[in-house]
Amino acid sequence: FCIHNGGSDLDRLPTASTCMNLLKLPEFYDENLMRSKLLYAIECAAGFELS
């Protein structure tokens, strides 16, 4: 399991590459913002796409 820099755009949601066990997190500087974005991304369950 690895955490990767997901960029500096704080409007982005965290993403994951599950086949590589990779979590891509934007550079959140606020723990509460990171928590709310993570929970939103987990709870929405929009599915996946091939990149």
mmCIF file of the N, C-alpha and C atoms, coordinates in Angstrom:
data_MODEL
# 
_entry.id   MODEL 
# 
loop_
_atom_site.group_PDB 
_atom_site.id 
_atom_site.type_symbol 
_atom_site.label_atom_id 
_atom_site.label_alt_id 
_atom_site.label_comp_id 
_atom_site.label_asym_id 
_atom_site.label_entity_id 
_atom_site.label_seq_id 
_atom_site.pdbx_PDB_ins_code 
_atom_site.Cartn_x 
_atom_site.Cartn_y 
_atom_site.Cartn_z 
_atom_site.occupancy 
_atom_site.B_iso_or_equiv 
_atom_site.pdbx_formal_charge 
_atom_site.auth_seq_id 
_atom_site.auth_comp_id 
_atom_site.auth_asym_id 
_atom_site.auth_atom_id 
_atom_site.pdbx_PDB_model_num 
ATOM 1   N N  . PHE A 1 1  ? 0.851   -1.169 0.000   1.00 0.00 ? 1  PHE A N  1 
ATOM 2   C CA . PHE A 1 1  ? 0.000   0.000  0.000   1.00 0.00 ? 1  PHE A CA 1 
ATOM 3   C C  . PHE A 1 1  ? 0.892   1.225  0.000   1.00 0.00 ? 1  PHE A C  1 
ATOM 4   N N  . CYS A 1 2  ? 0.723   2.114  -0.990  1.00 0.00 ? 2  CYS A N  1 
ATOM 5   C CA . CYS A 1 2  ? 1.536   3.327  -1.099  1.00 0.00 ? 2  CYS A CA 1 
ATOM 6   C C  . CYS A 1 2  ? 0.629   4.543  -1.245  1.00 0.00 ? 2  CYS A C  1 
ATOM 7   N N  . ILE A 1 3  ? 1.106   5.651  -0.743  1.00 0.00 ? 3  ILE A N  1 
ATOM 8   C CA . ILE A 1 3  ? 0.416   6.931  -0.919  1.00 0.00 ? 3  ILE A CA 1 
ATOM 9   C C  . ILE A 1 3  ? 1.261   7.769  -1.866  1.00 0.00 ? 3  ILE A C  1 
ATOM 10  N N  . HIS A 1 4  ? 0.608   8.312  -2.891  1.00 0.00 ? 4  HIS A N  1 
ATOM 11  C CA . HIS A 1 4  ? 1.290   9.065  -3.936  1.00 0.00 ? 4  HIS A CA 1 
ATOM 12  C C  . HIS A 1 4  ? 0.762   10.496 -3.953  1.00 0.00 ? 4  HIS A C  1 
ATOM 13  N N  . ASN A 1 5  ? 1.616   11.447 -4.296  1.00 0.00 ? 5  ASN A N  1 
ATOM 14  C CA . ASN A 1 5  ? 1.214   12.847 -4.419  1.00 0.00 ? 5  ASN A CA 1 
ATOM 15  C C  . ASN A 1 5  ? 0.242   12.976 -5.586  1.00 0.00 ? 5  ASN A C  1 
ATOM 16  N N  . GLY A 1 6  ? -0.969  13.449 -5.285  1.00 0.00 ? 6  GLY A N  1 
ATOM 17  C CA . GLY A 1 6  ? -1.997  13.603 -6.306  1.00 0.00 ? 6  GLY A CA 1 
ATOM 18  C C  . GLY A 1 6  ? -2.078  15.003 -6.875  1.00 0.00 ? 6  GLY A C  1 
ATOM 19  N N  . GLY A 1 7  ? -1.085  15.844 -6.612  1.00 0.00 ? 7  GLY A N  1 
ATOM 20  C CA . GLY A 1 7  ? -1.061  17.192 -7.160  1.00 0.00 ? 7  GLY A CA 1 
ATOM 21  C C  . GLY A 1 7  ? -1.475  18.245 -6.152  1.00 0.00 ? 7  GLY A C  1 
ATOM 22  N N  . SER A 1 8  ? -1.462  19.490 -6.596  1.00 0.00 ? 8  SER A N  1 
ATOM 23  C CA . SER A 1 8  ? -1.723  20.608 -5.688  1.00 0.00 ? 8  SER A CA 1 
ATOM 24  C C  . SER A 1 8  ? -3.126  21.194 -5.829  1.00 0.00 ? 8  SER A C  1 
ATOM 25  N N  . ASP A 1 9  ? -3.947  20.634 -6.715  1.00 0.00 ? 9  ASP A N  1 
ATOM 26  C CA . ASP A 1 9  ? -5.313  21.131 -6.910  1.00 0.00 ? 9  ASP A CA 1 
ATOM 27  C C  . ASP A 1 9  ? -6.207  20.609 -5.785  1.00 0.00 ? 9  ASP A C  1 
ATOM 28  N N  . LEU A 1 10 ? -6.561  21.476 -4.847  1.00 0.00 ? 10 LEU A N  1 
ATOM 29  C CA . LEU A 1 10 ? -7.337  21.063 -3.681  1.00 0.00 ? 10 LEU A CA 1 
ATOM 30  C C  . LEU A 1 10 ? -8.799  20.789 -3.995  1.00 0.00 ? 10 LEU A C  1 
ATOM 31  N N  . ASP A 1 11 ? -9.242  21.096 -5.224  1.00 0.00 ? 11 ASP A N  1 
ATOM 32  C CA . ASP A 1 11 ? -10.612 20.779 -5.623  1.00 0.00 ? 11 ASP A CA 1 
ATOM 33  C C  . ASP A 1 11 ? -10.749 19.316 -6.039  1.00 0.00 ? 11 ASP A C  1 
ATOM 34  N N  . ARG A 1 12 ? -9.636  18.660 -6.297  1.00 0.00 ? 12 ARG A N  1 
ATOM 35  C CA . ARG A 1 12 ? -9.659  17.243 -6.700  1.00 0.00 ? 12 ARG A CA 1 
ATOM 36  C C  . ARG A 1 12 ? -10.003 16.353 -5.523  1.00 0.00 ? 12 ARG A C  1 
ATOM 37  N N  . LEU A 1 13 ? -10.613 15.230 -5.836  1.00 0.00 ? 13 LEU A N  1 
ATOM 38  C CA . LEU A 1 13 ? -10.858 14.208 -4.822  1.00 0.00 ? 13 LEU A CA 1 
ATOM 39  C C  . LEU A 1 13 ? -9.701  13.218 -4.837  1.00 0.00 ? 13 LEU A C  1 
ATOM 40  N N  . PRO A 1 14 ? -9.477  12.546 -3.724  1.00 0.00 ? 14 PRO A N  1 
ATOM 41  C CA . PRO A 1 14 ? -8.485  11.475 -3.716  1.00 0.00 ? 14 PRO A CA 1 
ATOM 42  C C  . PRO A 1 14 ? -8.915  10.381 -4.697  1.00 0.00 ? 14 PRO A C  1 
ATOM 43  N N  . THR A 1 15 ? -7.944  9.749  -5.335  1.00 0.00 ? 15 THR A N  1 
ATOM 44  C CA . THR A 1 15 ? -8.217  8.647  -6.248  1.00 0.00 ? 15 THR A CA 1 
ATOM 45  C C  . THR A 1 15 ? -7.334  7.464  -5.870  1.00 0.00 ? 15 THR A C  1 
ATOM 46  N N  . ALA A 1 16 ? -7.606  6.326  -6.477  1.00 0.00 ? 16 ALA A N  1 
ATOM 47  C CA . ALA A 1 16 ? -6.827  5.129  -6.167  1.00 0.00 ? 16 ALA A CA 1 
ATOM 48  C C  . ALA A 1 16 ? -6.619  4.297  -7.420  1.00 0.00 ? 16 ALA A C  1 
ATOM 49  N N  . SER A 1 17 ? -5.501  3.613  -7.443  1.00 0.00 ? 17 SER A N  1 
ATOM 50  C CA . SER A 1 17 ? -5.230  2.569  -8.427  1.00 0.00 ? 17 SER A CA 1 
ATOM 51  C C  . SER A 1 17 ? -5.188  1.274  -7.635  1.00 0.00 ? 17 SER A C  1 
ATOM 52  N N  . THR A 1 18 ? -6.320  0.591  -7.605  1.00 0.00 ? 18 THR A N  1 
ATOM 53  C CA . THR A 1 18 ? -6.436  -0.571 -6.725  1.00 0.00 ? 18 THR A CA 1 
ATOM 54  C C  . THR A 1 18 ? -5.558  -1.733 -7.167  1.00 0.00 ? 18 THR A C  1 
ATOM 55  N N  . CYS A 1 19 ? -5.298  -1.858 -8.470  1.00 0.00 ? 19 CYS A N  1 
ATOM 56  C CA . CYS A 1 19 ? -4.449  -2.957 -8.937  1.00 0.00 ? 19 CYS A CA 1 
ATOM 57  C C  . CYS A 1 19 ? -3.006  -2.784 -8.476  1.00 0.00 ? 19 CYS A C  1 
ATOM 58  N N  . MET A 1 20 ? -2.620  -1.549 -8.179  1.00 0.00 ? 20 MET A N  1 
ATOM 59  C CA . MET A 1 20 ? -1.255  -1.271 -7.718  1.00 0.00 ? 20 MET A CA 1 
ATOM 60  C C  . MET A 1 20 ? -1.218  -0.902 -6.239  1.00 0.00 ? 20 MET A C  1 
ATOM 61  N N  . ASN A 1 21 ? -2.348  -1.012 -5.552  1.00 0.00 ? 21 ASN A N  1 
ATOM 62  C CA . ASN A 1 21 ? -2.431  -0.632 -4.130  1.00 0.00 ? 21 ASN A CA 1 
ATOM 63  C C  . ASN A 1 21 ? -1.902  0.779  -3.900  1.00 0.00 ? 21 ASN A C  1 
ATOM 64  N N  . LEU A 1 22 ? -2.369  1.726  -4.725  1.00 0.00 ? 22 LEU A N  1 
ATOM 65  C CA . LEU A 1 22 ? -1.869  3.092  -4.707  1.00 0.00 ? 22 LEU A CA 1 
ATOM 66  C C  . LEU A 1 22 ? -3.001  4.064  -4.403  1.00 0.00 ? 22 LEU A C  1 
ATOM 67  N N  . LEU A 1 23 ? -2.811  4.897  -3.399  1.00 0.00 ? 23 LEU A N  1 
ATOM 68  C CA . LEU A 1 23 ? -3.755  5.954  -3.047  1.00 0.00 ? 23 LEU A CA 1 
ATOM 69  C C  . LEU A 1 23 ? -3.133  7.282  -3.443  1.00 0.00 ? 23 LEU A C  1 
ATOM 70  N N  . LYS A 1 24 ? -3.839  8.042  -4.294  1.00 0.00 ? 24 LYS A N  1 
ATOM 71  C CA . LYS A 1 24 ? -3.322  9.329  -4.771  1.00 0.00 ? 24 LYS A CA 1 
ATOM 72  C C  . LYS A 1 24 ? -4.055  10.456 -4.049  1.00 0.00 ? 24 LYS A C  1 
ATOM 73  N N  . LEU A 1 25 ? -3.337  11.140 -3.175  1.00 0.00 ? 25 LEU A N  1 
ATOM 74  C CA . LEU A 1 25 ? -3.911  12.220 -2.377  1.00 0.00 ? 25 LEU A CA 1 
ATOM 75  C C  . LEU A 1 25 ? -3.380  13.568 -2.841  1.00 0.00 ? 25 LEU A C  1 
ATOM 76  N N  . PRO A 1 26 ? -4.267  14.533 -3.100  1.00 0.00 ? 26 PRO A N  1 
ATOM 77  C CA . PRO A 1 26 ? -3.794  15.894 -3.339  1.00 0.00 ? 26 PRO A CA 1 
ATOM 78  C C  . PRO A 1 26 ? -3.054  16.411 -2.104  1.00 0.00 ? 26 PRO A C  1 
ATOM 79  N N  . GLU A 1 27 ? -2.307  17.479 -2.258  1.00 0.00 ? 27 GLU A N  1 
ATOM 80  C CA . GLU A 1 27 ? -1.509  18.038 -1.167  1.00 0.00 ? 27 GLU A CA 1 
ATOM 81  C C  . GLU A 1 27 ? -2.394  18.821 -0.195  1.00 0.00 ? 27 GLU A C  1 
ATOM 82  N N  . PHE A 1 28 ? -3.153  18.109 0.615   1.00 0.00 ? 28 PHE A N  1 
ATOM 83  C CA . PHE A 1 28 ? -4.022  18.754 1.594   1.00 0.00 ? 28 PHE A CA 1 
ATOM 84  C C  . PHE A 1 28 ? -3.182  19.304 2.744   1.00 0.00 ? 28 PHE A C  1 
ATOM 85  N N  . TYR A 1 29 ? -3.425  20.554 3.107   1.00 0.00 ? 29 TYR A N  1 
ATOM 86  C CA . TYR A 1 29 ? -2.728  21.164 4.237   1.00 0.00 ? 29 TYR A CA 1 
ATOM 87  C C  . TYR A 1 29 ? -3.626  21.247 5.461   1.00 0.00 ? 29 TYR A C  1 
ATOM 88  N N  . ASP A 1 30 ? -4.883  20.874 5.285   1.00 0.00 ? 30 ASP A N  1 
ATOM 89  C CA . ASP A 1 30 ? -5.864  20.934 6.363   1.00 0.00 ? 30 ASP A CA 1 
ATOM 90  C C  . ASP A 1 30 ? -6.408  19.526 6.585   1.00 0.00 ? 30 ASP A C  1 
ATOM 91  N N  . GLU A 1 31 ? -6.234  19.007 7.776   1.00 0.00 ? 31 GLU A N  1 
ATOM 92  C CA . GLU A 1 31 ? -6.665  17.643 8.088   1.00 0.00 ? 31 GLU A CA 1 
ATOM 93  C C  . GLU A 1 31 ? -8.169  17.464 7.914   1.00 0.00 ? 31 GLU A C  1 
ATOM 94  N N  . ASN A 1 32 ? -8.950  18.473 8.282   1.00 0.00 ? 32 ASN A N  1 
ATOM 95  C CA . ASN A 1 32 ? -10.407 18.378 8.149   1.00 0.00 ? 32 ASN A CA 1 
ATOM 96  C C  . ASN A 1 32 ? -10.833 18.320 6.682   1.00 0.00 ? 32 ASN A C  1 
ATOM 97  N N  . LEU A 1 33 ? -10.166 19.090 5.828   1.00 0.00 ? 33 LEU A N  1 
ATOM 98  C CA . LEU A 1 33 ? -10.469 19.059 4.393   1.00 0.00 ? 33 LEU A CA 1 
ATOM 99  C C  . LEU A 1 33 ? -10.117 17.686 3.819   1.00 0.00 ? 33 LEU A C  1 
ATOM 100 N N  . MET A 1 34 ? -8.971  17.149 4.204   1.00 0.00 ? 34 MET A N  1 
ATOM 101 C CA . MET A 1 34 ? -8.576  15.829 3.731   1.00 0.00 ? 34 MET A CA 1 
ATOM 102 C C  . MET A 1 34 ? -9.585  14.773 4.170   1.00 0.00 ? 34 MET A C  1 
ATOM 103 N N  . ARG A 1 35 ? -10.000 14.848 5.407   1.00 0.00 ? 35 ARG A N  1 
ATOM 104 C CA . ARG A 1 35 ? -10.971 13.879 5.937   1.00 0.00 ? 35 ARG A CA 1 
ATOM 105 C C  . ARG A 1 35 ? -12.289 13.950 5.168   1.00 0.00 ? 35 ARG A C  1 
ATOM 106 N N  . SER A 1 36 ? -12.799 15.167 4.950   1.00 0.00 ? 36 SER A N  1 
ATOM 107 C CA . SER A 1 36 ? -14.085 15.303 4.263   1.00 0.00 ? 36 SER A CA 1 
ATOM 108 C C  . SER A 1 36 ? -13.991 14.840 2.808   1.00 0.00 ? 36 SER A C  1 
ATOM 109 N N  . LYS A 1 37 ? -12.881 15.135 2.125   1.00 0.00 ? 37 LYS A N  1 
ATOM 110 C CA . LYS A 1 37 ? -12.706 14.696 0.733   1.00 0.00 ? 37 LYS A CA 1 
ATOM 111 C C  . LYS A 1 37 ? -12.568 13.171 0.656   1.00 0.00 ? 37 LYS A C  1 
ATOM 112 N N  . LEU A 1 38 ? -11.832 12.573 1.598   1.00 0.00 ? 38 LEU A N  1 
ATOM 113 C CA . LEU A 1 38 ? -11.691 11.115 1.618   1.00 0.00 ? 38 LEU A CA 1 
ATOM 114 C C  . LEU A 1 38 ? -13.034 10.436 1.849   1.00 0.00 ? 38 LEU A C  1 
ATOM 115 N N  . LEU A 1 39 ? -13.780 10.919 2.833   1.00 0.00 ? 39 LEU A N  1 
ATOM 116 C CA . LEU A 1 39 ? -15.083 10.324 3.129   1.00 0.00 ? 39 LEU A CA 1 
ATOM 117 C C  . LEU A 1 39 ? -16.040 10.476 1.951   1.00 0.00 ? 39 LEU A C  1 
ATOM 118 N N  . TYR A 1 40 ? -16.031 11.632 1.310   1.00 0.00 ? 40 TYR A N  1 
ATOM 119 C CA . TYR A 1 40 ? -16.890 11.856 0.147   1.00 0.00 ? 40 TYR A CA 1 
ATOM 120 C C  . TYR A 1 40 ? -16.533 10.876 -0.975  1.00 0.00 ? 40 TYR A C  1 
ATOM 121 N N  . ALA A 1 41 ? -15.239 10.729 -1.249  1.00 0.00 ? 41 ALA A N  1 
ATOM 122 C CA . ALA A 1 41 ? -14.794 9.832  -2.316  1.00 0.00 ? 41 ALA A CA 1 
ATOM 123 C C  . ALA A 1 41 ? -15.168 8.384  -2.010  1.00 0.00 ? 41 ALA A C  1 
ATOM 124 N N  . ILE A 1 42 ? -15.063 7.985  -0.758  1.00 0.00 ? 42 ILE A N  1 
ATOM 125 C CA . ILE A 1 42 ? -15.385 6.611  -0.366  1.00 0.00 ? 42 ILE A CA 1 
ATOM 126 C C  . ILE A 1 42 ? -16.886 6.359  -0.437  1.00 0.00 ? 42 ILE A C  1 
ATOM 127 N N  . GLU A 1 43 ? -17.684 7.293  0.052   1.00 0.00 ? 43 GLU A N  1 
ATOM 128 C CA . GLU A 1 43 ? -19.125 7.087  0.161   1.00 0.00 ? 43 GLU A CA 1 
ATOM 129 C C  . GLU A 1 43 ? -19.858 7.226  -1.167  1.00 0.00 ? 43 GLU A C  1 
ATOM 130 N N  . CYS A 1 44 ? -19.310 7.969  -2.119  1.00 0.00 ? 44 CYS A N  1 
ATOM 131 C CA . CYS A 1 44 ? -20.003 8.164  -3.399  1.00 0.00 ? 44 CYS A CA 1 
ATOM 132 C C  . CYS A 1 44 ? -19.934 6.934  -4.287  1.00 0.00 ? 44 CYS A C  1 
ATOM 133 N N  . ALA A 1 45 ? -18.874 6.178  -4.195  1.00 0.00 ? 45 ALA A N  1 
ATOM 134 C CA . ALA A 1 45 ? -18.730 4.916  -4.937  1.00 0.00 ? 45 ALA A CA 1 
ATOM 135 C C  . ALA A 1 45 ? -19.151 5.057  -6.399  1.00 0.00 ? 45 ALA A C  1 
ATOM 136 N N  . ALA A 1 46 ? -18.532 5.986  -7.110  1.00 0.00 ? 46 ALA A N  1 
ATOM 137 C CA . ALA A 1 46 ? -18.889 6.249  -8.496  1.00 0.00 ? 46 ALA A CA 1 
ATOM 138 C C  . ALA A 1 46 ? -18.448 5.143  -9.449  1.00 0.00 ? 46 ALA A C  1 
ATOM 139 N N  . GLY A 1 47 ? -17.614 4.238  -9.011  1.00 0.00 ? 47 GLY A N  1 
ATOM 140 C CA . GLY A 1 47 ? -17.136 3.178  -9.889  1.00 0.00 ? 47 GLY A CA 1 
ATOM 141 C C  . GLY A 1 47 ? -15.701 3.420  -10.297 1.00 0.00 ? 47 GLY A C  1 
ATOM 142 N N  . PHE A 1 48 ? -15.334 2.862  -11.450 1.00 0.00 ? 48 PHE A N  1 
ATOM 143 C CA . PHE A 1 48 ? -13.956 3.022  -11.896 1.00 0.00 ? 48 PHE A CA 1 
ATOM 144 C C  . PHE A 1 48 ? -13.930 3.203  -13.397 1.00 0.00 ? 48 PHE A C  1 
ATOM 145 N N  . GLU A 1 49 ? -12.789 3.681  -13.866 1.00 0.00 ? 49 GLU A N  1 
ATOM 146 C CA . GLU A 1 49 ? -12.582 3.818  -15.296 1.00 0.00 ? 49 GLU A CA 1 
ATOM 147 C C  . GLU A 1 49 ? -11.167 3.367  -15.607 1.00 0.00 ? 49 GLU A C  1 
ATOM 148 N N  . LEU A 1 50 ? -10.950 2.948  -16.815 1.00 0.00 ? 50 LEU A N  1 
ATOM 149 C CA . LEU A 1 50 ? -9.610  2.541  -17.229 1.00 0.00 ? 50 LEU A CA 1 
ATOM 150 C C  . LEU A 1 50 ? -8.872  3.751  -17.758 1.00 0.00 ? 50 LEU A C  1 
ATOM 151 N N  . SER A 1 51 ? -7.654  3.940  -17.285 1.00 0.00 ? 51 SER A N  1 
ATOM 152 C CA . SER A 1 51 ? -6.878  5.096  -17.763 1.00 0.00 ? 51 SER A CA 1 
ATOM 153 C C  . SER A 1 51 ? -5.684  4.657  -18.570 1.00 0.00 ? 51 SER A C  1 
# 
